[in-house]
Amino acid sequence: MRFDLHCHSTCSDGTLTPTELLQRAREMDVDVLSLTDHDTCAGWQALQAANDCGIRLIPGIEFSSLWNKRDVHVVGLDIDPNNHILNGAIDQQQKARQQRAETIAERLRKKGLPDLLPQALEFAGKGSVGRPHFAQALIAKGVVNKPEQAFKKYLGRGKPGDVGTYWASLETVVGWIVAAGGIPVLAHPDKYGLTRTKLIRLITAFKNAGGLAMEVVSGQQLPDLTRRLAALCEAHELLASSGSDFHRPGQAWAELGRQSALPERCRPVWENW
């Protein structure tokens, strides 16, 4: 079976609506899909209503959190979207996103750029505003030509638009997911730019907070990286998850359902579903 347990729609920073995402999942022969939009479950009902193709849907979300002054993402799988604690958390995170967007816009203005907030909010529409929407605004203003340039110059790690101080703590976010009956998953652990020692500290803190799984596979990645993450996952007795982190068509390294397979040594997060 083909699983994809990490992807995004227009309800956050993806470019496909939940219905279009489901259609693409069918084209890519995905059997089990979890829509994990940033800090929202807004696409869940639309996804359910459009599911006439036999794909098993797992309700999900991707929360931003703060650990050791770093922005760390935690996916929640098999959650109850109607849980009142979860919905209170979503409201809190959405307010934090708005404050963060205002801070990003202000920092970029201090670098001599125009006010990008109105256009970023316009690109976000009813979804959760994030840095990809600022990248779109930078392109629309002619400041850069493509999203990769926007992140390299203005929005990536260590740049003026890298703002993460508004998020709840890692422990709090894991608690929200557990309260909603879900499985907390440490998302794309290789993408935080951590040394091996610091990554082990993060995984340990995550597990101590109640984390149950980590993404051993995130999109297309080198076999050596998969082996190293599988070993860390096994050493910390965590379940292993797999997702593409799909945002838009045209990114072969993050195509829906096309990520590498989990190593056989891993205990998959779906083993008890």
C-alpha positions in Angstrom: 0.0 0.0 0.0 1.1 3.6 -0.7 0.9 6.0 2.3 1.3 9.7 2.3 0.9 11.1 5.8 2.2 14.7 5.3 0.8 17.1 2.6 -0.7 20.5 2.3 -3.6 22.2 0.6 -4.8 25.8 0.0 -6.1 25.7 3.6 -2.5 26.5 4.5 0.4 27.0 2.1 -0.4 24.4 -0.6 -1.6 25.3 -4.1 -4.3 22.6 -4.6 -7.7 22.7 -2.9 -8.5 19.6 -0.7 -10.6 18.3 -3.6 -7.8 18.8 -6.1 -5.4 17.2 -3.7 -7.6 14.1 -3.4 -7.8 13.9 -7.2 -4.0 14.0 -7.4 -3.7 11.4 -4.7 -5.8 9.1 -6.8 -3.7 9.8 -9.9 -0.6 8.9 -7.9 -2.2 5.7 -6.6 -2.1 6.8 -2.9 -4.0 4.3 -0.7 -3.9 6.2 2.6 -3.7 10.0 2.8 -3.4 12.5 5.7 -3.9 16.2 4.9 -1.7 18.0 7.5 -2.2 21.7 6.9 -0.3 24.1 9.1 -2.2 24.8 12.3 -5.7 24.1 10.8 -8.1 21.2 10.1 -10.2 23.4 7.8 -9.8 21.0 4.8 -10.9 17.9 6.6 -14.7 18.1 5.8 -14.1 19.0 2.1 -11.7 16.1 1.8 -14.2 13.7 3.2 -17.0 15.0 1.0 -15.0 14.5 -2.1 -13.7 11.0 -1.3 -15.4 8.8 -3.8 -12.2 6.9 -4.9 -11.6 4.5 -2.0 -8.7 6.3 -0.5 -8.5 5.9 3.3 -8.3 9.3 4.9 -6.5 10.0 8.2 -7.4 13.3 9.9 -4.2 15.3 10.5 -2.6 18.6 11.2 0.9 20.1 11.3 1.6 22.4 14.3 4.5 24.8 14.6 6.2 24.7 17.9 9.2 26.2 19.7 12.1 24.1 21.1 15.4 25.6 22.2 14.5 28.8 20.3 14.0 26.9 17.1 10.8 26.4 15.0 10.1 22.7 15.1 7.1 21.1 13.4 5.0 18.3 14.9 2.4 16.4 12.8 -0.7 15.1 14.5 -2.1 11.9 12.9 -5.4 10.2 13.5 -6.7 13.2 15.6 -10.3 14.0 16.4 -10.9 17.3 14.4 -13.8 18.1 16.7 -11.9 17.9 19.9 -12.4 21.1 21.9 -8.8 21.3 23.2 -7.5 20.9 19.6 -9.8 23.6 18.3 -8.8 26.0 21.1 -5.1 25.3 20.1 -5.9 26.0 16.5 -7.4 29.4 17.4 -4.3 30.2 19.5 -2.0 29.2 16.6 -3.9 31.2 14.1 -3.6 34.3 16.2 0.1 33.6 16.6 0.3 33.3 12.8 -1.3 36.7 12.3 1.1 38.3 14.8 4.0 36.5 13.2 3.0 37.8 9.7 2.9 41.3 11.0 6.4 40.9 12.4 7.7 39.4 9.2 6.3 42.3 7.2 7.8 44.8 9.6 11.3 43.2 9.5 11.2 43.2 5.7 10.1 46.9 5.6 13.2 47.7 7.7 15.3 46.1 5.0 13.9 48.5 2.5 11.1 46.3 1.0 7.5 47.5 0.5 4.7 46.5 2.8 4.1 42.9 1.8 1.5 42.0 4.4 -1.7 42.9 2.5 -0.6 40.8 -0.5 0.6 37.9 1.6 -2.8 37.8 3.3 -4.5 38.0 -0.1 -2.4 35.0 -1.3 -3.3 33.1 1.8 -7.0 33.7 1.3 -8.9 31.7 3.9 -5.8 29.6 4.6 -3.1 30.0 7.3 -0.7 32.8 6.3 2.9 31.7 6.3 6.3 32.5 4.7 5.4 30.9 1.3 2.7 33.6 0.9 5.3 36.3 1.6 7.4 34.5 -1.1 4.5 34.9 -3.5 4.2 38.6 -2.6 7.9 39.1 -3.2 7.6 37.6 -6.6 4.5 39.7 -7.4 6.4 42.8 -6.4 9.3 41.8 -8.7 11.8 41.6 -5.8 12.6 38.0 -6.7 11.9 35.6 -9.6 11.0 32.4 -7.7 10.2 31.1 -4.2 13.7 29.6 -3.7 15.2 33.1 -4.1 12.8 34.6 -1.7 13.7 32.1 1.0 17.5 32.3 0.3 17.5 36.1 0.6 14.7 37.0 2.9 12.6 34.2 4.5 14.9 31.2 5.1 16.6 30.2 8.4 18.6 33.1 9.8 17.1 35.7 7.4 14.9 38.7 8.4 11.7 36.8 7.7 12.6 33.8 9.9 10.3 34.4 12.8 9.3 31.6 15.2 9.0 33.1 18.6 5.2 33.2 18.7 4.7 29.4 18.7 3.7 27.3 21.7 6.3 25.1 23.3 7.1 21.6 21.9 5.7 20.0 25.1 2.4 22.0 24.7 1.9 21.1 21.1 2.5 17.4 21.8 0.0 17.7 24.6 -2.6 19.1 22.3 -2.3 16.2 19.8 -2.5 13.6 22.6 -5.5 15.3 24.0 -7.2 15.0 20.6 -6.5 11.3 20.6 -3.8 11.6 18.0 -0.2 10.4 17.4 2.4 13.2 17.7 5.0 12.8 14.9 8.3 14.8 14.7 8.2 16.2 11.2 11.2 16.2 8.8 13.9 16.0 11.5 16.7 16.5 9.0 15.4 19.9 8.0 16.3 21.8 11.1 20.0 22.2 10.4 20.9 20.4 13.7 24.1 18.6 14.4 23.7 14.9 15.3 24.1 15.7 19.0 21.4 18.4 19.0 19.1 16.3 16.9 19.3 13.5 19.5 18.5 16.1 22.1 15.5 17.2 20.1 14.2 13.6 19.6 14.8 12.9 23.3 12.8 16.0 24.4 10.1 15.1 21.9 9.7 11.6 23.3 9.8 12.8 26.9 7.0 15.2 26.1 4.8 12.3 24.9 5.9 12.1 21.2 5.3 8.7 19.6 6.7 8.8 16.1 9.0 10.6 13.7 9.2 11.0 10.0 12.0 8.7 8.8 11.1 9.6 5.2 10.1 13.1 4.1 9.9 13.3 0.3 12.7 12.1 -2.0 15.8 11.7 0.1 19.2 9.9 -0.1 19.3 6.3 1.1 22.0 7.1 3.6 19.8 9.8 5.3 17.0 7.3 5.5 19.2 4.7 7.2 20.5 7.3 9.7 17.0 8.5 10.6 15.7 4.9 10.8 18.5 4.1 13.3 17.6 7.1 15.4 13.9 6.2 15.3 14.7 2.6 16.4 17.1 3.7 19.1 14.4 6.0 20.7 11.7 3.3 20.3 9.5 5.6 18.1 7.1 4.6 15.4 8.2 5.6 11.8 6.1 7.8 9.5 6.4 8.7 5.9 5.1 11.7 3.9 5.9 13.7 0.8 5.4 17.2 2.4 3.7 18.0 -0.9 2.8 21.6 -1.4 2.4 22.1 -5.2 2.8 20.2 -8.5 6.1 20.5 -10.2 8.3 19.7 -7.2 9.5 16.2 -8.0 11.3 15.9 -4.7 8.0 16.3 -2.9 5.5 14.8 -5.2 2.4 13.3 -3.6 2.9 9.6 -2.7 6.3 9.4 -4.4 8.6 9.5 -1.3 11.0 6.7 -0.6 9.8 3.5 1.2 10.3 3.0 4.9 13.2 0.6 5.8 12.0 -2.8 6.9 13.6 -2.3 10.3 11.0 0.4 11.1 7.8 -0.1 12.9 5.3 2.0 10.8 3.0 4.5 12.5 0.1 2.8 10.8 0.7 -0.7 12.2 -2.3 -0.5 14.5 -4.7 1.3 12.2 
